Amino acid sequence: MADKRADLAGPGIGNYDELEKILPADYRSLLTPRETQKAIFEAKEYIEDHLCKELNLMMVQVPLIVDVESGVNDLLDRDGSRTPIQFHISNDYEKHPIDAQVVQAATKWKRIALKQFSMKPGEGICTDMRAVRKDYFLDHDHSCYVDQWDWERVIKPNQRNIKFLKEVVGKIWKVLKGAERHVQKTYPKLKNKKYPNLPDELKFLHAEEILEMYPDLPRKARETEILQKYPAVFIIGIGWPLKDGYPHENRAADYDDWVTETSSKGGKTLHGLNGDILVWNPVTRRRHELTSMGIRVNAETLKLQLEMSGQSHFLNQPYHRGIVTNELPLSIGGGIGQSRTYMLLLKKAHLGEVSVTVWPKVLKEMCASKKIFVLE
C-alpha cells in the first residue's frame, strides 16, 4: 500500500540512475533539428485550427501571472505537494502592492474568462498557455516549463454526464489523429514501422475497472499494463477514492468533478466526470499522458470536494464564490500538453528535443551519450 500512496502525485521518475536505464539505447531521430522545428509549427497550427473547429472555440490571450487573492492559480493536486512560484510586486512604493504567482495551469482562470468573453452554451475558448511547475522531477517527459492548449467551453446542466464527456473526448482524439496524418504527409519519414502510429480507436475505461484488472499494482504500473492491451485509453473518474481506498491519482478539488455518481458496474457505483488520455509511446516504451480534462464542478460538487479535501476555506475566494453563486458558467475543459504531443507525433525520445527549457548537466550528458539532441 505504501507504493500506491507514493504513486498518487509528484510526477517524474525521480532518479537519474533509473532514467539512464529507461532512455532508449538504440535511438535515432527521424527528423533533423531544423526539420523538427518546422514540423512543430505544422502540428501546432493544425491542432489549434482543428481543435477550435471541432469544439467551437476561439483563441484568446492567457495570463502568465495571477493575483494570489484571486484564487485562480491551479494547485494541481490536493495534497500540497506542488506549489506555485510566488513573488511580491512592491508597486508605487508599497502603496498598492500585489502578491503574484506564476501560473501552474490556467484551469480556473479559463472559467472566469468564459464569463468575461460572454460565451454561450456550446461556445468556448482556447489558449496557448505557458506555465512553470517548479516541483517536477526533470526527466524525459517532465519539465518545469509547461506548454498546453488550455481550453474551456460553456455547457448546459443536462450535459453534465458521461455520454457528453465521451463525445468531447472523441473530438479531441479526432484532432490528434488528424495532426499525426498531417505531419506525416509533410514529413513521410515519420511513417516508420519501428514506431507504430496512434490507434484509430480510443478505449474508454473507468479507473475502478482498471483497478479490478490489476488490484495489487500502483497507479502508474496499472496504466502501463492496460496500455499493453489498449495502446490509447481515456481513464475516467480520477480523484474519487477507489475500492482499495486510494484515488487513481490525486486531483485538485476545485475544477474537475470527480465526485458525481455516474453509473453502476457489478453493483458498485462509479464516480467522476473527468479523465486523462494516455497512450503507449513506442519510442520511450512507456506510458505517455497527452491530456487531462473533465466536466467542471458545480456549486454542489465544489462544496463536497472541498469538504472531502479539507479545503472548505477556499470558498471565501472570488473564483469559488463565483461557482457557488452560479455567477460563473457551467463548463467542460482541459489541457493538452503541447510538447508532450509534439514529442509523440514527431517520434522523439525526450521532451527537450521539442521544447527549450532548463535541464541539469547530468541529464544533458546522458542524452548526448544516447544521441538525443536536447535544445538549449
DRENKE-488548 format. One line per 10 residues: for each residue x, z, y of C-alpha. Coordinates in Angstrom, 3 decimals. Last residue first. Layout:
// residues N
X:Z:Y ~ ...
***
This chain:
// residues 376
19.365:-25.181:24.754 ~ 17.677:-27.234:22.024 ~ 18.369:-26.390:18.380 ~ 19.596:-29.273:16.192 ~ 19.330:-28.102:12.570 ~ 22.327:-29.427:10.636 ~ 22.436:-26.384:8.316 ~ 25.637:-24.974:9.823 ~ 24.185:-25.590:13.279 ~ 21.099:-23.570:12.372
23.140:-20.534:11.351 ~ 25.253:-20.779:14.476 ~ 22.132:-20.863:16.639 ~ 20.646:-17.924:14.742 ~ 23.717:-15.708:15.071 ~ 24.040:-16.564:18.757 ~ 20.573:-15.242:19.508 ~ 17.906:-17.714:20.651 ~ 16.468:-18.278:24.120 ~ 13.986:-21.054:24.913
13.606:-24.834:24.810 ~ 10.969:-26.008:22.323 ~ 10.855:-28.936:19.883 ~ 14.016:-28.406:17.815 ~ 13.954:-24.682:18.613 ~ 10.833:-24.267:16.472 ~ 12.945:-24.939:13.390 ~ 12.757:-27.093:10.270 ~ 11.071:-30.104:11.866 ~ 8.710:-32.600:10.231
7.473:-34.156:13.512 ~ 3.855:-33.154:12.860 ~ 4.780:-29.616:11.766 ~ 7.227:-28.741:14.526 ~ 4.970:-30.412:17.079 ~ 2.068:-28.186:15.954 ~ 4.099:-24.981:16.106 ~ 5.436:-26.096:19.483 ~ 1.883:-26.453:20.781 ~ 0.262:-23.449:19.129
-3.490:-23.929:19.216 ~ -5.249:-21.057:20.987 ~ -8.868:-20.151:20.572 ~ -12.377:-20.198:21.921 ~ -16.066:-19.570:21.437 ~ -18.221:-18.267:24.234 ~ -21.037:-16.106:25.520 ~ -20.993:-16.171:29.303 ~ -19.613:-13.418:31.530 ~ -22.107:-11.476:33.645
-23.742:-10.168:30.488 ~ -23.431:-6.557:31.756 ~ -21.340:-5.558:28.720 ~ -19.238:-8.723:28.951 ~ -18.463:-8.358:32.660 ~ -17.726:-4.661:32.166 ~ -15.009:-5.655:29.695 ~ -13.325:-8.008:32.143 ~ -13.597:-5.543:35.042 ~ -12.023:-2.597:33.162
-14.002:0.598:32.553 ~ -14.985:-0.546:29.051 ~ -11.292:-0.307:28.131 ~ -11.825:3.448:27.660 ~ -13.568:2.592:24.363 ~ -10.152:1.886:22.835 ~ -10.163:3.950:19.633 ~ -10.149:0.789:17.514 ~ -13.521:1.382:15.864 ~ -15.001:2.273:19.267
-13.532:-0.870:20.834 ~ -14.995:-2.940:18.002 ~ -18.444:-1.367:18.393 ~ -18.570:-1.742:22.173 ~ -17.439:-5.361:22.003 ~ -19.941:-6.070:19.220 ~ -22.907:-5.027:21.338 ~ -21.908:-6.674:24.613 ~ -20.932:-9.963:22.957 ~ -17.616:-10.588:21.247
-16.128:-14.078:21.066 ~ -16.659:-16.750:18.443 ~ -13.264:-17.436:16.979 ~ -9.754:-18.755:17.181 ~ -6.196:-18.554:15.879 ~ -4.329:-21.819:15.499 ~ -1.444:-23.508:13.728 ~ -0.094:-20.922:11.287 ~ 2.561:-22.150:8.843 ~ 3.064:-20.758:5.333
6.477:-21.655:3.948 ~ 8.415:-24.472:2.341 ~ 10.286:-24.976:5.631 ~ 9.916:-28.757:5.426 ~ 6.750:-28.871:3.288 ~ 4.850:-26.609:5.713 ~ 1.737:-25.332:3.935 ~ -1.115:-24.927:6.371 ~ -2.897:-22.049:8.106 ~ -5.897:-22.325:10.409
-6.939:-18.851:11.544 ~ -10.284:-17.048:11.754 ~ -13.250:-15.722:13.683 ~ -16.923:-14.860:13.242 ~ -16.339:-11.776:11.096 ~ -17.920:-9.730:8.347 ~ -18.847:-10.201:4.699 ~ -21.377:-8.011:2.907 ~ -20.585:-7.360:-0.746 ~ -23.156:-8.013:-3.468
-21.101:-10.781:-5.032 ~ -20.847:-12.547:-1.692 ~ -23.076:-11.648:1.233 ~ -23.155:-13.318:4.613 ~ -22.310:-12.935:8.293 ~ -22.158:-9.325:9.399 ~ -20.593:-9.161:12.869 ~ -17.395:-7.065:13.121 ~ -14.642:-9.631:13.637 ~ -15.846:-10.987:16.986
-12.763:-12.351:18.740 ~ -12.050:-11.030:22.288 ~ -11.958:-7.292:22.879 ~ -10.870:-5.564:19.689 ~ -7.460:-7.169:19.238 ~ -6.838:-8.332:15.680 ~ -4.814:-6.653:12.963 ~ -4.400:-8.796:9.859 ~ -6.369:-9.160:6.634 ~ -7.880:-5.820:7.618
-6.927:-2.877:5.375 ~ -9.145:-0.596:3.302 ~ -8.626:-2.411:-0.012 ~ -12.139:-3.906:0.197 ~ -11.458:-5.408:3.614 ~ -11.304:-3.737:7.036 ~ -12.566:-6.228:9.682 ~ -9.852:-7.935:11.736 ~ -9.663:-11.459:10.349 ~ -13.005:-12.707:9.027
-12.495:-16.340:8.099 ~ -9.282:-17.930:6.810 ~ -9.222:-21.659:7.529 ~ -7.103:-23.315:4.872 ~ -4.696:-26.241:4.501 ~ -2.436:-26.707:1.456 ~ -5.171:-25.433:-0.920 ~ -3.791:-24.146:-4.230 ~ -0.226:-23.447:-3.128 ~ -1.672:-22.401:0.223
-3.561:-19.592:-1.546 ~ -0.295:-18.101:-2.765 ~ 1.458:-18.129:0.614 ~ -1.579:-16.597:2.303 ~ -1.708:-13.816:-0.267 ~ 2.020:-13.174:0.246 ~ 1.469:-12.959:4.002 ~ -1.368:-10.451:3.551 ~ 0.122:-8.034:1.048 ~ -0.383:-8.731:-2.677
-2.141:-6.482:-5.192 ~ -5.652:-7.885:-4.788 ~ -4.687:-11.584:-5.091 ~ -7.894:-13.508:-5.859 ~ -10.197:-10.781:-4.543 ~ -8.068:-10.554:-1.401 ~ -8.552:-14.292:-0.865 ~ -12.315:-13.890:-1.110 ~ -12.279:-10.992:1.363 ~ -10.318:-13.090:3.864
-13.150:-15.623:3.771 ~ -12.249:-19.130:2.696 ~ -12.765:-22.547:4.327 ~ -10.633:-25.387:2.922 ~ -9.541:-28.115:5.343 ~ -9.833:-31.557:3.798 ~ -7.786:-34.610:4.775 ~ -4.583:-32.942:3.608 ~ -1.664:-32.753:6.064 ~ 1.072:-35.234:5.270
3.604:-34.844:2.492 ~ 7.282:-34.158:3.325 ~ 9.566:-35.663:0.668 ~ 7.372:-38.744:0.560 ~ 8.197:-39.502:4.196 ~ 5.989:-41.026:6.831 ~ 7.828:-39.742:9.915 ~ 9.986:-42.885:9.714 ~ 6.937:-44.813:10.975 ~ 7.449:-43.461:14.532
4.649:-44.828:16.735 ~ 2.152:-45.094:13.868 ~ 3.438:-41.795:12.536 ~ 2.786:-40.144:15.911 ~ -0.823:-41.361:15.926 ~ -1.601:-40.560:12.293 ~ -0.495:-36.950:12.800 ~ -2.434:-36.716:16.052 ~ -5.572:-37.878:14.247 ~ -5.124:-35.170:11.627
-4.801:-32.584:14.386 ~ -7.880:-33.914:16.207 ~ -10.009:-33.929:13.030 ~ -8.883:-30.361:12.293 ~ -10.126:-29.331:15.729 ~ -13.487:-30.963:15.034 ~ -13.779:-29.159:11.699 ~ -13.017:-25.832:13.377 ~ -15.934:-26.452:15.749 ~ -18.343:-27.178:12.889
-17.035:-24.192:10.926 ~ -17.793:-21.809:13.793 ~ -21.266:-23.306:14.141 ~ -22.055:-22.610:10.492 ~ -20.527:-19.136:10.648 ~ -22.879:-17.915:13.372 ~ -23.048:-17.135:17.092 ~ -24.673:-20.446:17.933 ~ -28.112:-18.885:18.411 ~ -26.849:-16.970:21.461
-25.826:-20.218:23.201 ~ -22.191:-21.237:23.651 ~ -19.718:-21.689:26.508 ~ -16.348:-23.170:25.511 ~ -12.790:-21.845:25.619 ~ -9.380:-23.448:25.125 ~ -5.750:-22.293:25.027 ~ -3.579:-25.258:24.119 ~ -0.553:-23.128:23.494 ~ 3.060:-22.562:24.496
4.839:-19.310:23.658 ~ 8.349:-18.269:24.655 ~ 9.434:-15.138:22.780 ~ 9.838:-17.388:19.748 ~ 8.576:-17.374:16.185 ~ 8.858:-20.346:13.792 ~ 12.482:-20.330:12.569 ~ 13.245:-16.720:13.538 ~ 13.189:-14.682:16.727 ~ 11.490:-11.357:15.965
8.588:-11.133:18.387 ~ 8.327:-8.199:20.780 ~ 8.944:-10.127:24.001 ~ 5.837:-12.266:23.855 ~ 6.039:-14.562:26.884 ~ 3.341:-17.072:27.842 ~ 2.709:-20.709:28.740 ~ -0.755:-22.274:28.578 ~ -1.605:-25.959:28.960 ~ -5.268:-25.109:29.345
-8.598:-26.330:28.002 ~ -12.016:-25.606:29.488 ~ -15.611:-25.661:28.321 ~ -19.041:-27.242:28.208 ~ -21.641:-26.981:25.423 ~ -23.506:-24.186:27.193 ~ -22.856:-24.526:30.950 ~ -19.545:-24.053:32.770 ~ -19.711:-22.842:36.364 ~ -15.928:-23.159:36.918
-15.504:-19.464:37.755 ~ -17.877:-18.497:34.939 ~ -15.789:-20.330:32.354 ~ -12.685:-18.943:34.064 ~ -13.764:-15.396:33.215 ~ -13.868:-16.379:29.563 ~ -10.498:-18.073:29.920 ~ -8.844:-14.937:31.292 ~ -9.644:-13.110:28.054 ~ -7.654:-15.383:25.767
-4.946:-16.454:28.211 ~ -2.099:-15.338:25.980 ~ 0.848:-12.926:26.289 ~ 0.521:-13.115:30.073 ~ 3.328:-11.831:32.269 ~ 2.074:-8.618:33.834 ~ 1.531:-7.574:37.427 ~ 1.358:-4.365:39.422 ~ 0.408:-5.372:42.928 ~ 1.375:-3.762:46.220
-0.580:-3.955:49.484 ~ 1.157:-1.588:51.903 ~ 4.228:-1.346:49.663 ~ 6.479:-3.034:52.252 ~ 4.131:-6.047:52.504 ~ 4.372:-6.860:48.823 ~ 6.057:-4.338:46.496 ~ 5.356:-6.516:43.429 ~ 5.851:-4.272:40.388 ~ 6.662:-5.636:36.946
5.198:-5.710:33.445 ~ 6.276:-7.624:30.345 ~ 3.476:-7.390:27.800 ~ 3.281:-5.047:24.793 ~ 3.336:-5.818:21.082 ~ 2.988:-2.986:18.573 ~ 0.107:-1.279:20.371 ~ -2.027:-1.075:17.226 ~ -4.932:-3.205:18.463 ~ -3.161:-6.519:18.249
-2.640:-9.472:20.611 ~ -2.784:-7.279:23.759 ~ -4.012:-10.292:25.772 ~ -3.997:-9.772:29.510 ~ -7.403:-9.742:31.173 ~ -7.570:-6.039:32.053 ~ -7.959:-6.856:35.750 ~ -6.003:-3.783:36.790 ~ -2.753:-5.225:35.412 ~ -3.007:-8.231:37.750
-2.098:-11.445:35.942 ~ 0.983:-13.641:35.533 ~ 1.405:-17.114:34.005 ~ -2.066:-18.156:35.126 ~ -3.947:-21.256:33.895 ~ -4.850:-24.532:35.624 ~ -7.697:-26.543:34.132 ~ -8.158:-29.357:31.593 ~ -11.810:-30.167:30.896 ~ -13.580:-29.563:27.596
-16.345:-31.375:25.724 ~ -15.221:-30.166:22.267 ~ -14.331:-33.534:20.703 ~ -13.400:-35.238:23.993 ~ -11.249:-32.375:25.320 ~ -9.479:-32.041:21.984 ~ -8.975:-35.796:21.952 ~ -7.237:-36.012:25.318 ~ -5.129:-32.859:24.869 ~ -4.137:-33.789:21.322
-3.155:-37.360:22.135 ~ -1.182:-36.452:25.257 ~ 0.753:-33.733:23.449 ~ 1.469:-35.873:20.387 ~ 2.981:-38.699:22.437 ~ 4.762:-36.081:24.548 ~ 6.438:-34.555:21.527 ~ 7.266:-38.011:20.128 ~ 9.290:-38.872:23.229 ~ 11.258:-35.636:22.962
11.854:-36.143:19.248 ~ 13.086:-39.674:19.775 ~ 15.742:-38.292:22.114 ~ 16.774:-35.559:19.661 ~ 16.918:-38.105:16.819 ~ 13.989:-38.248:14.423 ~ 13.743:-37.676:10.646 ~ 15.794:-34.502:10.944 ~ 17.992:-33.872:7.915 ~ 17.539:-30.700:5.902
19.068:-29.979:2.484 ~ 19.872:-26.291:2.978 ~ 16.395:-25.355:4.169 ~ 16.162:-22.107:6.184 ~ 14.873:-19.335:3.899 ~ 18.154:-17.897:2.656 ~ 19.521:-17.730:6.207 ~ 16.281:-16.028:7.267 ~ 16.840:-13.187:4.793 ~ 20.275:-12.445:6.195
18.758:-12.802:9.644 ~ 16.178:-10.038:9.075 ~ 12.777:-9.543:10.710 ~ 10.870:-12.423:9.118 ~ 8.635:-12.790:12.151 ~ 5.279:-11.452:13.156 ~ 4.641:-7.810:14.098 ~ 1.235:-7.106:12.630 ~ -0.646:-6.268:9.422 ~ 2.263:-6.684:6.989
3.600:-3.150:7.328 ~ 0.291:-1.716:6.128 ~ 0.204:-4.017:3.120 ~ 3.774:-3.127:2.162 ~ 2.948:0.581:2.343 ~ 0.000:0.000:0.000
***
